[in-house]
Amino acid sequence: MKKIFFGLAVFAFLLVGCTQPPNPPGELPSDFEVSYGNGAMHLEWGQYNLEIDASGNAVFEKTRGISLSKKYEFTASKSERKKIFDAVVTNNFFSLNEQYQDPSIMDGGWSRIRITANGETKTVTMSNFYLESFDRVESQIGELIISKLGENAFSLNDLSEECSAKKSECIGSTSSECNEWKDFCGWEGGISAEYCDTKENRETCIDYCIENDCSEELCDALMFDAGNCMECGPGCCSFCDSLDACETIGCSVTWVHPSGESWQFGGCENTNLCSGLEETCSYLTNSSQGYLYHASIEENQEKKNRL
């Protein structure tokens, strides 16, 4: 009986000896880098990615679908990176398997952590699976992100802040990226009167109106000079003082009266006034609704027709 108890005691000792605690964390390795990603299996529910290089430069990006994204940049201090490194060491991250998953769950979410330290790189991915040691490292990374970007760091609501800039980029475009932004931002149309009231955008608006049916509001906006005109040029014809100058920059205007639900000739065929022809320009400017008349330059002779 004593031999049995002695044998059990030795076996218990061996078990304890095989489960050695991890070595205490040392200094932060000079090559320490972190790559972290998580999200839902469905792209439209959101994905998040963080990259921290060995100097502490960090880029955090949140995405939705294929094209919607927003990036944040910040610096992770040495002490902040050391906390992540300590979690990596104390939780034996480099001893974990590369993949943990529950195949019985078809959707759900995933998390991935890649760590580089002391010349070694380890990547561990979780798919609908909980592992405490992995979770501790992930929590430390999440705390860093929230400390830098706030409690809404993992919210997609701030993607809407990109809508204004993306709308300008997507004027007249039918690309899949622009269509995705259009659906997300709820744009009612591809171009606006406000956008066309800027001199730099006039040529884009002209091209758009040649190929599309322009609204009455848009045509009215294009009828007169852009809001930031300083000199003669496209969209700024009231600053032109000669017929030659008007011809050079194409300062003629063609407006057609709306017929039914569409514009004849596709709407605004050309969208500039020429004030060098004072009588014609005055006539157009003072006319009702502006777009009821047609003025053009033909062989340096003015011609005006009422439609």
N, C-alpha and C positions, 0 to 999 in steps of 0.2 A: 504493500500500500504506500509506504514511504517513497518507493521508487516511482510510483505513478504520480504522486504529488510533485516529486522533484522534476519528473519529466514535464509535467504541465507548467511548472514554474519556469523551466528553461525555455519552453515553447513561447510562453507569454513574454519573456524577456527578449526573445528573438523578434517577436512581432513588434514590440516597442522599438527595438533597435532598427528595424527596417523602415520605420516611419520617421525619418529624421526631419527635424524642422529645417526650413530653408536657411541658407546663409544670410546673415544680416546685410541689408543694402550697404554698398560702399559709396564711393564718390560717383557723381553723375558722369557716365562715359562721354567722352568728347564727340563720339559719333552717334549719340542717342537721337533717334528719330521716331516719330509716331505717325501712323496712318490709321484713321478710324472712319468707319462708315456704318450706317444703319438705316433702316427704313422698312416700308411695307413691301410685300411681294408685288403689289399692284403699283405701277409707277405713278399713277395719278394721285396716290395717297401720300406721296412724299418720300424723298431720299435725302440723307445728310452725309457730308463727307468733310473730314478734317485732315489736313496735312501739316505737320510740324517738322521743320528741318533741324539740323544739328546746331544751328545758330539761334533757334527759337522763333524763327519767322513762321507764322501760321496763317493758313488760308482755310476758311470755313465756307462751304458752299451748300446751299439747300436747293433742291430741284423738285419739280413736279412735272410729270409726263416726260416728254422727250426734250422739249426746248425751254421750258420755263425754269429760270435759275436766278439766283442772287448770291453774290460773293461778299464775304467780309474778310478783312485782313487785320491781324493784330500780332503782338509780340508776346510770347510766353517766356517769362523770366526763368532764370536757372532754378530758382527755388520752386517755381510752379512745375517745371519739368521734372524736378527731383521727386516730387510727390507721386507723379505717375510712375517713375522708375522704381521707387520704393514699393509701390503696389505690384509692379511686374515681378520684382524679386520675391517679396513675401508671399505671393500667391503662386509661385512656381510656374509662371506663364510659359516659360520655354520648355516645360515638361508636358504641357497639355497636348492633346491630339490636334490635328489640323482642322478637323471637321466634327461638329456635333449637330445632329438633326433629328427631328421627329417626322418620319415619312408619312405618318397618319394624318398630318395637317397639311392641307393643300395651299392655303394662303398664309395669313399670319404675317410674321416679320423676320428680319435677319439682322445680325450685327457682325462686323468684321474688325479685327484689330491686327495690325502689323507693327511689330517693334523691331528696331535695329539697335543693337548695343554690343559693344566690345567685339565688333567684327562679325556678329551673327545676326541673322534676321529670322523672325518667326511670325507666321501668320496663322491666326485661329479664327474660324468662322462658325457662328451659331445660327441655326435655322430652326425657329420654333422650339428652342431648347434652353433650359436654364442650368447654369453651372455657377456655383457661388464664387469660385476663384476668378472666373472670367468676369462675372458681374462686378466684382470689387474693382478690377482694373477699369472696366467700362465706366463705372460710377465716378472714378477719379477724373477720367477724361471729360465726362459730362459736366462735372463741377467746374472744370476750367472753362469750358465753353460758356456756361451760364454766367460765370463771374465776369467774363469779357463782354458778352452780348446781352445779358439780362435774362429775365425769366421767360421771355418769349423767343428765346434763341431757337427752339425747336418748333416754332409755329411757322406756317406758310403764309400768314396774313401779309407780311411785309413784301411779298412778291408784287403786290399791287402798286408798290412805290415805283416799280419799273415801267408801269403802263404808259406814262406820258412819253418817256424817251423811246420806248419800243414803238409807240404809235407813229412817231416821226420817222423812225427807221423803216417802218412797214408801209408807208404811203405808197399806194399803187402796186404793192407786191401781193402775190397770191401764193407765196411759198408756204410749205407746211408749218414752218416755224412761226411765220406771221399769222397764219390761220389759228394756230394754237394760242398765241397771245391774244388774238382778237376774241376768241371764245372765252378766255379767262378774264379779260378786262371788260368784256361787254361792250366793245366798240360798236356803235350803230352804223358807222360807215368808214371807208378807208381814207377819207380826207375831210377836212373841215374848213369853214370860212375863216376861222381864227388862224389856222395854220397858213392859209394862202395870203393872209394879210401881212406876211413877212416877206420882204424883198427877196431874200435868199431862196425862198420856196416857190417863187412865181413860175419859174420854168417847169418845175415838177407839176405844179397845178395845171399849167397850160396843157402839158402832155396828157395829164389825167383826163381833162375835160374833152380833149379831142377823141379819146377812146371810150369815154363813159358818158352817161347821161348825168349832167350836173344839176344840182338843185337850184332853185331860184335864189336861195340864200347865198350859195357859193358864187353864182354868176354876179350877183350884186356886189359881193366882196371883191371880185376880180375886176369889176368895171372901173374902179378908180385906183389911184396910186396906193402902193403898199404903205404900211404904217411907219416904216423907218427909212423913208426915202431922203437922200441928201443931194443926189445929182442925177443927171440924165442916165437912164439905163432901163433894162427890162423891168417892168413893173413900176417904173418911175418916170413916165413919159411927160408929166407936167413940167419937168425940169428941162425938157428939150426945147431949144429955141430956133431950130431950123428944120426944114423939110428933109434935108440931106441926113441930118442926125437921126430923124425919125425913121427914115428908110433903112439906115444902117442897122439899127437895133430892132427893126420890125415893129414899130409903134403904129400899127393899124388895129382896128377893132372891128369885130364882127359879132353882133348879137342877134339872136333870132327869137321871135315871139314863141312862147310855149304853146304847143298845140296838143290838146288832150293831155295824156300822161307822159308824153315824151317831147323832147326838143328836136326841132328840125336840125339837120346836119350834126346831130349828137350834142347840141348845146353850145358851149363857148368854144368857137373855133379858134379865135385869137383873142387875147385878153388884155390889150394895152390901149390906152388913149394917146393920141398925138396932139399936144397943145400947140405945136408949131402951126397947125391949121386952126387958127383961133376961132373962126366962125363955126367950123364943123364941131370942134371940141366943146365950144360953148353951147351949141345946139344940143349935143348929146348929153352934156352935163345937166342941162336944165330940163331935159325931157322927162316925161313921166316914166318911172321904173328903170330908165336908163337903157335897158336891153331891147327896146322896141325898134331900134334904128341900126342902120348899117353904114359904116364909113370906111373908106379904104383909100389907099394911095395908088394911083395908076399913072405911070409916066410923069411923075411930079405934078400931077393935076389932082385937085381934090374932087371927090365925087361922093354924094350922099344920097341915099335912097331910103325912103320909108317903106318898111315891109308891110 
